[in-house]
């Protein structure tokens, strides 16, 4: 896994090559700021973690969550490092991280320890948003569903994704939940 991580792109490299939604990726990445509570959680990680993310440039859940993770990794580089791989070029990794329904849902964030061993993974969207989708969103017309998902992400500002990933990475869960 170390070779895959080291051969993967940084998020800015990925964005520079994006064929779809490049401006949206750039805009969200430029606006993503991390609150002090989240930064403190990341500083409590027991050791350095590597985040290896599977994504594609067309994915709304990816461009609404991965820029926040990248900004967090930028802010606490001694604790987190993030790299990205395209899902469709890494189907072996994708197929090892399928959604509960068996789909190839992205983004998938694999959390690797200091030895590049996987300790857990997150995907493809925050638990609260997924619960809304399962209970309400799935029944909406496509345009309204996507509008509601965009509004949810805009209000959340990455906090749910960050705290969920940090909890898997090893921050105390109670503290991560209180940061939400």
C-alpha positions in Angstrom: 0.0 0.0 0.0 3.0 2.3 0.6 3.9 2.3 -3.1 0.3 3.1 -4.1 0.2 5.9 -1.6 3.5 7.4 -2.7 2.6 7.1 -6.4 -0.8 8.8 -5.9 -1.6 12.4 -6.6 -2.0 15.3 -4.2 -5.5 16.9 -4.4 -4.1 20.0 -6.2 -2.5 17.8 -8.8 -5.8 15.9 -9.3 -7.7 19.1 -9.6 -5.3 20.6 -12.1 -6.0 17.5 -14.4 -9.8 17.4 -13.7 -11.8 17.1 -16.9 -15.2 17.6 -15.2 -16.1 20.2 -12.5 -12.6 21.6 -12.3 -13.9 25.1 -11.4 -16.2 23.6 -8.7 -13.3 21.5 -7.2 -11.1 24.7 -7.2 -13.8 26.8 -5.6 -14.6 24.4 -2.8 -10.9 23.7 -2.2 -10.2 27.5 -2.0 -13.1 28.1 0.4 -12.4 25.1 2.7 -11.3 26.3 6.1 -10.9 24.2 9.2 -12.1 25.2 12.6 -9.9 25.1 15.7 -11.9 22.3 17.3 -11.2 20.0 14.3 -7.6 21.0 14.2 -7.2 20.1 17.9 -8.8 16.7 17.2 -6.4 16.0 14.4 -3.5 17.0 16.7 -4.6 14.3 19.1 -4.0 11.5 16.6 -1.7 9.0 18.3 0.7 8.9 15.2 0.8 10.0 11.6 -2.0 8.8 9.4 -2.1 8.5 5.6 -5.4 9.1 3.9 -5.7 7.4 0.5 -8.8 8.5 -1.3 -10.6 6.9 -4.2 -12.5 9.4 -6.3 -13.4 10.7 -9.7 -13.8 14.3 -10.8 -17.5 14.0 -11.7 -18.5 12.8 -8.2 -20.5 15.4 -6.1 -19.9 13.7 -2.8 -16.2 13.8 -3.6 -16.0 17.4 -4.4 -18.1 18.3 -1.4 -15.9 16.4 1.1 -12.4 15.7 -0.1 -11.2 19.3 -0.3 -12.0 19.6 3.4 -9.9 16.6 4.2 -7.1 17.9 2.1 -7.1 21.3 3.9 -7.1 19.5 7.2 -4.1 17.4 6.1 -2.4 20.6 4.9 -2.9 22.2 8.3 -1.6 19.3 10.4 1.0 17.8 8.0 2.8 16.2 10.9 -0.3 14.1 11.7 -2.1 13.6 8.3 -1.1 13.2 4.7 -3.6 12.9 1.9 -3.2 11.4 -1.6 -5.9 10.5 -4.2 -6.3 7.8 -6.8 -8.9 7.5 -9.5 -11.5 4.9 -8.7 -11.8 3.6 -12.2 -8.0 3.0 -12.5 -8.0 1.2 -9.1 -10.9 -1.2 -9.1 -9.1 -3.7 -6.9 -9.1 -1.2 -4.1 -12.6 -0.1 -4.9 -14.0 -3.6 -4.9 -12.4 -4.1 -1.4 -14.4 -1.1 -0.1 -17.9 -1.5 -1.6 -20.9 0.3 -0.1 -23.3 -1.7 2.1 -25.4 -2.3 -1.0 -22.4 -3.6 -3.0 -22.0 -0.4 -5.1 -18.8 1.3 -6.1 -19.7 4.5 -4.2 -17.1 7.2 -3.9 -15.3 8.8 -2.3 -13.6 6.1 -0.2 -11.1 7.3 2.3 -8.7 4.5 3.4 -7.0 5.4 6.7 -3.5 4.0 6.8 -1.2 3.9 9.8 2.5 5.0 9.9 3.4 1.7 8.3 0.8 2.1 5.5 -1.4 -0.6 6.9 -5.1 0.1 6.6 -6.8 0.6 10.0 -10.2 1.5 8.6 -12.1 3.3 5.9 -14.8 5.9 5.4 -17.2 6.5 2.5 -19.0 7.6 0.7 -20.8 10.3 2.5 -21.4 11.5 6.1 -23.7 9.3 8.2 -26.3 12.0 8.8 -26.5 12.7 5.0 -26.7 9.0 4.2 -29.5 8.6 6.7 -31.4 11.5 5.2 -30.9 10.0 1.7 -32.1 6.6 2.8 -35.2 7.9 4.6 -36.2 10.9 2.5 -33.8 11.8 -0.3 -34.1 8.6 -2.4 -37.9 9.4 -2.9 -37.3 12.9 -4.3 -37.1 13.9 -7.9 -33.4 13.8 -9.0 -33.0 17.6 -9.3 -34.6 18.2 -5.9 -32.5 15.4 -4.3 -29.3 16.9 -5.7 -30.3 20.4 -4.6 -31.0 19.2 -1.0 -27.6 17.3 -0.9 -25.8 20.4 -2.1 -27.5 22.5 0.6 -26.6 19.9 3.3 -22.9 19.9 2.3 -22.9 23.8 2.2 -24.4 24.0 5.8 -22.1 21.2 7.1 -18.9 22.8 5.8 -17.0 19.5 6.0 -17.4 19.1 9.7 -19.2 15.7 9.6 -16.7 14.2 7.1 -13.7 15.4 9.1 -15.0 14.2 12.5 -16.0 10.8 11.1 -12.7 10.3 9.4 -10.7 11.5 12.5 -12.7 9.1 14.7 -11.6 6.2 12.5 -8.1 7.5 12.4 -7.8 7.3 16.2 -9.0 10.5 17.8 -11.2 10.0 20.9 -14.7 9.3 19.6 -16.5 11.3 22.3 -14.4 14.3 21.5 -14.9 13.9 17.8 -18.7 13.7 18.2 -18.7 16.8 20.4 -17.0 18.8 17.7 -19.9 18.4 15.4 
